[in-house]
């Protein structure tokens, strides 16, 4: 009888020990995730020093988070890690899409009043750009996209503004996407998109004044919205019919769009 009780005690201790080890593993994984989010891009050695977790354990945590879709290797050459859009999107949804519209609403409303052109705010969702808010122009002839419209990043100036802030490896992956559903439209090829992404990164805003996009005869200026660690998560776009675009106003309009995007970025960081 005593032996059986001893066996039960030992079994109970083993289970408790296993539970403690499991909990410690979860806590370590969460700690690694937090440090990556704060310091990305970051490597294993730096993570180990920051968390005081052995490098072998850090590596296991990273692989676990990668398999779950939360982390990815953003710099394969130096084995540096960063968070995925799954993590970023969840963070925004945690605040609530409605909250985001409430935060950004006054900003895009003011931009629309200043320019009297249509303003769209959209979020990046993987390979796509999704419109979540709109301020309409008072002009009879104006640009219109329904709330909830989903478009490939390659098809919009907003997408180009977002890609201009991404790592080259991620841009390469995005540009490999085939846009069969847009085959009927005069879309720019990947080489032209790369050139436009480079120009956007240099000047600080994306510009579409050509007819080689999925919506011919529409001109637009877009600027990126970033999260607290500077990653591109959304974009503000000022859109107008091509006939109303005035190149003499480009710089002034671009400054207004950039200012609106920057203000939304600051407001998101303060939520």
C-alpha positions as CSV (number, residue, x, y, z in Angstrom):
1,X,0.0,0.0,0.0
2,X,2.8,2.4,0.9
3,X,4.6,1.5,-2.3
4,X,1.5,2.3,-4.4
5,X,1.2,5.6,-2.6
6,X,4.9,6.3,-3.2
7,X,4.4,5.5,-6.9
8,X,1.4,7.9,-7.0
9,X,3.5,10.6,-5.3
10,X,6.3,10.2,-7.8
11,X,3.9,10.2,-10.7
12,X,2.3,13.4,-9.4
13,X,5.7,15.0,-9.0
14,X,6.7,14.0,-12.6
15,X,3.5,15.6,-13.9
16,X,4.1,18.7,-12.0
17,X,7.7,18.9,-13.2
18,X,6.5,18.4,-16.8
19,X,3.9,21.1,-16.3
20,X,6.5,23.6,-15.0
21,X,8.9,22.8,-17.9
22,X,6.1,23.3,-20.4
23,X,5.1,26.6,-18.8
24,X,8.8,27.8,-18.8
25,X,9.0,26.8,-22.5
26,X,5.9,28.9,-23.3
27,X,7.2,31.9,-21.3
28,X,10.6,31.6,-23.1
29,X,8.9,31.5,-26.5
30,X,6.8,34.6,-25.7
31,X,9.9,36.4,-24.4
32,X,11.7,35.7,-27.6
33,X,8.7,36.8,-29.7
34,X,8.5,40.1,-27.7
35,X,12.2,40.8,-28.2
36,X,12.0,40.1,-32.0
37,X,9.1,42.5,-32.3
38,X,11.0,45.2,-30.4
39,X,14.4,44.8,-32.0
40,X,13.8,43.3,-35.5
41,X,15.7,42.4,-37.5
42,X,17.7,40.5,-34.9
43,X,19.8,37.3,-34.8
44,X,20.1,34.4,-32.4
45,X,23.2,35.6,-30.5
46,X,21.7,39.1,-29.9
47,X,18.4,37.5,-28.8
48,X,20.2,35.2,-26.4
49,X,22.0,38.1,-24.8
50,X,18.8,40.2,-24.6
51,X,16.7,37.4,-23.0
52,X,19.4,35.6,-21.1
53,X,18.2,32.4,-22.7
54,X,20.7,29.9,-24.2
55,X,21.2,30.1,-27.9
56,X,20.0,26.6,-28.5
57,X,16.8,27.3,-26.7
58,X,16.3,30.6,-28.5
59,X,16.7,28.8,-31.8
60,X,14.0,26.3,-30.8
61,X,11.7,29.2,-29.9
62,X,12.3,30.9,-33.2
63,X,11.6,27.7,-35.2
64,X,8.4,27.1,-33.2
65,X,7.2,30.7,-33.9
66,X,8.1,30.4,-37.5
67,X,6.1,27.2,-37.9
68,X,3.2,28.9,-36.3
69,X,3.4,31.8,-38.7
70,X,4.4,34.5,-36.3
71,X,8.1,35.0,-37.3
72,X,10.1,34.8,-40.4
73,X,13.7,35.1,-41.5
74,X,14.0,38.6,-43.0
75,X,17.7,38.5,-43.7
76,X,18.8,35.0,-44.8
77,X,22.4,36.0,-45.3
78,X,22.8,37.0,-41.6
79,X,20.0,34.8,-40.2
80,X,18.1,37.7,-38.8
81,X,14.5,37.4,-37.8
82,X,11.4,39.6,-37.8
83,X,7.6,39.3,-37.3
84,X,5.2,38.4,-40.0
85,X,2.1,40.2,-41.2
86,X,0.1,37.7,-39.3
87,X,1.4,39.2,-36.1
88,X,1.0,42.8,-37.3
89,X,-2.6,42.2,-38.5
90,X,-3.6,40.6,-35.3
91,X,-2.2,43.6,-33.4
92,X,-4.4,45.9,-35.5
93,X,-7.4,43.7,-35.1
94,X,-6.8,43.6,-31.4
95,X,-7.3,47.3,-31.3
96,X,-10.3,46.8,-33.7
97,X,-10.7,47.9,-37.3
98,X,-13.4,50.2,-36.2
99,X,-11.0,51.8,-33.7
100,X,-8.5,52.3,-36.6
101,X,-11.2,54.1,-38.6
102,X,-12.0,56.2,-35.7
103,X,-8.4,57.2,-35.1
104,X,-7.7,57.9,-38.8
105,X,-11.2,59.3,-39.7
106,X,-10.5,63.0,-38.8
107,X,-7.1,62.9,-40.5
108,X,-8.4,61.6,-43.9
109,X,-11.5,63.9,-43.6
110,X,-9.2,66.9,-43.2
111,X,-7.0,65.8,-46.2
112,X,-10.1,65.4,-48.3
113,X,-11.3,68.9,-47.4
114,X,-7.9,70.4,-48.1
115,X,-7.7,68.8,-51.6
116,X,-11.3,68.1,-52.5
117,X,-10.2,64.7,-53.9
118,X,-11.0,61.2,-52.8
119,X,-8.9,59.8,-49.9
120,X,-8.6,56.1,-49.2
121,X,-7.1,54.4,-46.2
122,X,-6.2,50.7,-46.6
123,X,-4.4,48.0,-44.7
124,X,-1.9,45.5,-45.9
125,X,-3.2,42.0,-45.6
126,X,-0.5,39.6,-46.9
127,X,-0.1,40.2,-50.6
128,X,-3.2,42.5,-50.8
129,X,-4.3,46.0,-49.9
130,X,-7.7,46.3,-48.3
131,X,-9.7,49.6,-48.3
132,X,-11.0,50.2,-44.8
133,X,-12.0,53.9,-44.9
134,X,-12.8,56.5,-47.6
135,X,-13.4,60.2,-47.7
136,X,-15.2,61.2,-50.9
137,X,-14.5,64.2,-53.1
138,X,-17.3,66.7,-53.8
139,X,-16.7,66.6,-57.5
140,X,-19.3,64.9,-59.7
141,X,-16.5,63.0,-61.5
142,X,-14.4,61.3,-58.8
143,X,-12.6,58.1,-57.9
144,X,-14.5,55.6,-56.0
145,X,-13.6,52.2,-54.3
146,X,-16.0,50.4,-52.0
147,X,-15.0,49.8,-48.4
148,X,-13.6,46.3,-48.3
149,X,-12.2,46.3,-51.8
150,X,-9.2,44.0,-51.9
151,X,-6.5,44.6,-54.5
152,X,-3.0,43.1,-55.0
153,X,-0.2,45.3,-53.7
154,X,1.3,45.4,-57.2
155,X,-1.9,47.0,-58.6
156,X,-2.0,50.2,-56.6
157,X,0.1,53.2,-55.6
158,X,-0.7,52.4,-52.0
159,X,0.9,48.9,-52.5
160,X,4.0,50.4,-54.1
161,X,4.3,52.8,-51.1
162,X,4.1,49.8,-48.8
163,X,6.6,47.7,-50.7
164,X,9.0,50.6,-50.8
165,X,9.4,50.1,-47.0
166,X,9.8,46.3,-47.1
167,X,13.0,44.2,-47.2
168,X,14.1,43.3,-50.8
169,X,13.6,39.6,-50.3
170,X,10.0,40.2,-49.3
171,X,9.5,42.4,-52.3
172,X,10.9,39.7,-54.6
173,X,8.4,37.3,-53.2
174,X,5.5,39.6,-53.7
175,X,6.4,40.4,-57.2
176,X,6.4,36.7,-58.1
177,X,2.7,36.7,-57.7
178,X,0.8,36.2,-61.0
179,X,-2.1,38.6,-61.4
180,X,-4.3,36.5,-63.7
181,X,-7.5,38.2,-62.6
182,X,-5.9,41.5,-63.9
183,X,-4.7,40.2,-67.2
184,X,-7.1,42.5,-69.2
185,X,-5.6,45.6,-67.6
186,X,-2.4,47.2,-68.7
187,X,-0.4,46.4,-65.6
188,X,3.3,47.4,-65.2
189,X,5.7,44.4,-65.4
190,X,7.9,43.5,-62.5
191,X,10.9,45.4,-63.8
192,X,8.9,48.6,-64.0
193,X,7.4,48.0,-60.6
194,X,10.9,47.6,-59.2
195,X,11.9,50.9,-60.7
196,X,8.8,52.6,-59.3
197,X,9.4,51.1,-55.9
198,X,13.0,52.5,-55.9
199,X,11.7,56.0,-57.0
200,X,9.1,55.8,-54.2
201,X,11.7,55.0,-51.6
202,X,13.8,57.9,-52.8
203,X,11.1,60.6,-52.9
204,X,8.9,59.3,-49.9
205,X,5.6,58.7,-51.8
206,X,4.2,56.6,-54.6
207,X,2.9,58.3,-57.7
208,X,0.7,56.9,-60.4
209,X,0.1,59.2,-63.3
210,X,0.3,56.7,-66.1
211,X,-2.3,54.5,-67.8
212,X,-0.3,51.3,-67.2
213,X,-2.2,50.3,-64.0
214,X,-5.4,48.3,-63.4
215,X,-7.5,51.5,-63.4
216,X,-6.5,53.6,-66.4
217,X,-7.2,57.4,-66.3
218,X,-6.8,57.5,-62.6
219,X,-4.0,59.4,-60.9
220,X,-3.0,58.9,-57.3
221,X,-0.4,59.8,-54.7
222,X,0.1,57.4,-51.7
223,X,2.2,57.4,-48.5
224,X,2.8,54.6,-46.1
225,X,1.5,54.3,-42.5
226,X,3.8,52.5,-40.1
227,X,3.5,50.7,-36.8
228,X,5.4,51.7,-33.6
229,X,8.6,49.9,-34.8
230,X,8.5,51.5,-38.3
231,X,7.0,48.6,-40.3
232,X,4.6,49.4,-43.1
233,X,1.1,48.3,-42.3
234,X,-1.2,50.6,-44.3
235,X,-1.3,53.5,-46.7
236,X,-3.2,56.7,-47.4
237,X,-4.0,57.4,-51.0
238,X,-5.2,60.6,-52.7
239,X,-7.0,59.7,-55.9
240,X,-8.4,61.8,-58.7
241,X,-9.4,61.5,-62.4
242,X,-6.4,61.8,-64.7
243,X,-7.9,64.9,-66.3
244,X,-7.8,66.7,-63.0
245,X,-4.2,65.9,-62.1
246,X,-1.9,68.9,-62.2
247,X,1.8,68.1,-62.1
248,X,2.5,71.6,-60.7
249,X,0.6,70.6,-57.5
250,X,2.3,67.3,-57.1
251,X,4.8,68.4,-54.4
252,X,2.1,70.2,-52.4
253,X,-0.3,67.3,-52.6
254,X,2.4,64.8,-51.8
255,X,3.4,66.8,-48.7
256,X,-0.2,66.7,-47.5
257,X,-0.6,63.0,-48.1
258,X,2.7,62.2,-46.3
259,X,1.7,64.5,-43.4
260,X,-1.6,62.6,-43.1
261,X,0.0,59.2,-43.2
262,X,2.6,60.3,-40.6
263,X,-0.1,61.6,-38.3
264,X,-2.0,58.3,-38.5
265,X,1.2,56.4,-37.7
266,X,1.7,58.5,-34.6
267,X,-1.9,58.1,-33.5
268,X,-1.7,54.3,-33.9
269,X,1.4,54.3,-31.8
270,X,-0.4,56.1,-29.0
271,X,-3.4,53.9,-28.9
